[in-house]
Amino acid sequence: MRRVEGKIALITGAARGIGLAIAQLLASEGATVILSDINDELGAKSEREVAGNSEYQHLDVAVEAEWQALTDEIERKYGHLDIVINNAGITGFLETSGPHDPENLDLASWHHVHTTNLDGVALGCKYGIRLMKASDRASIVNISSRSGLVGIPAAVAYASSKAAVRNHTKSVALYCAEKGYPIRCNSIHPGAILTPLWDAMLGEGEQKEAAIKGIAADVPLKVMGTPEDVAYAALYLASDESKYVTGIELNVDGGILAGSVAAPSK
């Protein structure tokens, strides 16, 4: 039997990058996958790239009414959820005017990053729990960041939001355990994973290649990770193989948090 055979999974921010890689892997391992995103054109295209049972649904994770509508639809169609991957997130560099350093931060930009990265996860847990109580064994996986464990002077809103995701994960894990719900909750902390989130920092062409080499030089394993590296961690936490694992933080960072650094240059 495949590792998540027969499970119903919802993945946010699934149109590209880590979210899409997770969707592809869960589908290949037997899950029915619901991809969600705000980029409907790209989301529909990505859904066609997922082999297996999948569908695309629009979802702005920061809007509670959209969560309500989507979970009502999932309940009508499937009756429950087994897996929620709260992956949608932004750095703020492309989506807001900034700046994002602690001395000069723009408050509206700060709020926008937190609304997406933190409120989106909180709502994902809230509405996920409602549908997952009907599951035999369910799992919430929140995608945080290595930036949620260390300070990032040039991206304080992003770092702060991801640190809050880490802590909220533990609260959700304990709450579900106290209630006797069949729901586990864990966070993944990717670091130096080559995804579109890095575009604003890496530049293009030769500049991009040089930046990637510079970052990789500071990673103990001497290479940047791929979305698939994070997807395999999510698969483990989503599957029943991790049935005794809740409230943890799983680092997928090539060894960075073991003591080295891999910060993008200014």
N, C-alpha and C positions, 0 to 999 in steps of 0.2 A: 504494500500500500504506500502511496505517496505521502509526503510528510504532513500535508494539511488537506488531505483528501476530504471532500464534502463540506469544508468550512466556507462560511460566507465572510468576505473581507472587504472593508472599506478603507481606501487609501486617499488621503488628502494631498494636494500638490503633486498629483500623479501624472501630469502632462509631460514631464521631462525629468532628467537627472535621477536622483535617488528614488523619488516616488515611482517613476516609471520602471526602474530596475527592480524595485520591490514588487510591483504589480506583475511584471513578467515572471519573476521567480515564483511567487505564490501561485500564479495560475499554472505554471509548469508542474507544480507540486500538488495540484488537484483542487485548489480553492476556486470558488466563484468570486471574481474580483470586480468591485465597483470602484472605478477610477473617478476622482473628482478634482476639479480645478476651476479657476476663473477664466482661463484661456480656453474657450470652447473649441476653437478651430484646431489648436494644437492637441487638446484633449481627445477630440474625436479621431484625429490622426493616430495618436498614441494608442488608443483603444484597439485600432486595427492592427497594431504591432504586437498585441498581446495574444499569444496562442492559448486557446482554451476558453472557458466561460468567462466573459467579461462584458461590462457595459460602462459607458461614460455618463456622468451626471454633473451638471454645473453646481458648484458650491463655493461661495465666499465664506471662508471659515470664521471671519470676524462678524458675520451677520447671523444673529440667533434665529431669525425667522427662516433663513435658508436651511439651517440645521434641522429645524422643526419639520419643514416641508420634506426634506430628503429622508429623514428617519421615518416619517409617516409613510413615505413611498416604499422604503425598504421593509418596514413591518408588514405593509399590505402584500408585498410581493414575496418576501422570504420568511416573515414571521419572527426573525431574530437576526442578530449578528454574532459572529464568533471572534472576529479579529477587527480591531481598529488601529490603523497606522496613522498617527497624527504627525504628518511630515511637512505640511505647507509652512513656508517661512520665507522671510526676506531679510536681507542685510540692512536695507534702508539706503544704500549708496545709489542705487538706480531708481528707487521708488519715491524718494523724498529729496527735498532741497538741502537738508542738513544745515550746518555741520554736525558731526557726531562725536566730537571730543568732549571731555567733561567740563572744560572751561567755557566753551562756546556753543554747547549743544542747542539745537533748535527744538523747542518743546513740542511743536506740532509734529515734527519728524520723529521725536522720541515716542510720542503717543501712537503714531501710525505703526511703528515697528512693534510696539508692545501689543497693540490691538490685533495684529496679524499673528505674531509668534506666540504670545501668551494667552490672550483671550481665545484665539482659535483652538489652542490645545485644551483649555479649560472647557470650552463648549463641546469639543470632541469627546472629552471624557464624560461630561454630563449626559449627552445624548447617547453616547456609546453604552454607558452603564444601563440606561433604560432598556435598550434592546438586547444587551448581553446577559441580562439576568435569566433569560429564557434558554441560554446555551448550556450545554453540559460542561464544557470547559472553554473559557473565553480569555482573550489576551488583548490588552491595550499596549501598544508600543509607541512611545513618544520620542520623536527625533529631536534631541537637544543638540549639543555641540561641545567640542573641547573648549570653545569660548565660554561655555557655561560653567567651567571649572577654573578658569584662569582669567586674569584681567586683560582687556583689549583696549588700550588707550584711545585708539582711533575709531572704535565702534562700540561705544558704551551702551547704546540702546540695545544693540544686538546681543552683546554679552550679558547684559542684565536680564533680558527676556529669556535667554537660554538657561541662565542660572535658575530663574523662576520655574521653568519647565522641569528642570531636575528635581526641585523641591516639591512641586505639585505632584509629580509622579509618585513620590514616596507617600504623600498624603492620600492619594487615590488608592494606592496599594493597601495601605493600612485600613482605610475606610471600607473597602470591599471585603477585606479579610474579617473585620469586626462584624460586618453585616451578614457574613456567611455566604456572600455572593460567589459564584464560580468564576470570578474575574481576577486575573493578575494584571499588574501594571508595572512596566519597566521602561527605562530610558536608554537610548543609544547616543553616544557622544562621538560623532565623526570628527576627524581632524585631518586637514590636508587632503581632502577628497576632491578630485578634479571634476567639478560640476559647473553649470552656468552661473552659480552664485559668485564664482570667482572672477567673472568676466570684467567687472568694473575695476578690479585690482590688478589684473594680469596684462591688460593691453592687448595688442594684436601682433601677428606675424613674429618677427625675430624677437621683439620685446617680450612677447608672451612666452616663447620658448626659453628665453633667458630667465624669465621670472620663475617658470616652472622648475628649471634646473636649480635655481637658487633656493627655492622652498624645499625641494627634494634633498638638497645637501644638508639641511638642518633636521631632516627626519631620520631617526636611527636606522630605519630600513632602507633609506636612500632612494625612495620613490614616493610619488604621490599616489594615493589610493584611488580606486574607481567606485562608481555607484554600486557595482556588484558586490564589492567588499562589504558595504553596509547592508545590502539586501540579504546576504547570507546570515548576518547577525540578526536581522529582523525576522527571518524565517525561523531561526532557532527559538527566539522569544515568542513568536506567534504559534509555534507548534506545541504539541503535548510533551515533547521531549523536555521542555522547561517547566513542567507542571509544578515543580517545587521551588520555582524562582519567581520572586516578586519584590518590587521595591529596589532593584539594583540599578546601577549605571554601568553600561557596557561600553568601554572605550574602543573605537575602531580608528586608530590614528598612527599606525606604524611605529609606535613606541614613544611618541612625543611626550605624553603625560608621565612617562616613566622618568623623565628628568631633563629632556632636551627641549628645544623650542623650534617652532616653524612659523614665524610671524611674517605676513606679507610686508614688503618694504613700503614706505610711504610714497 
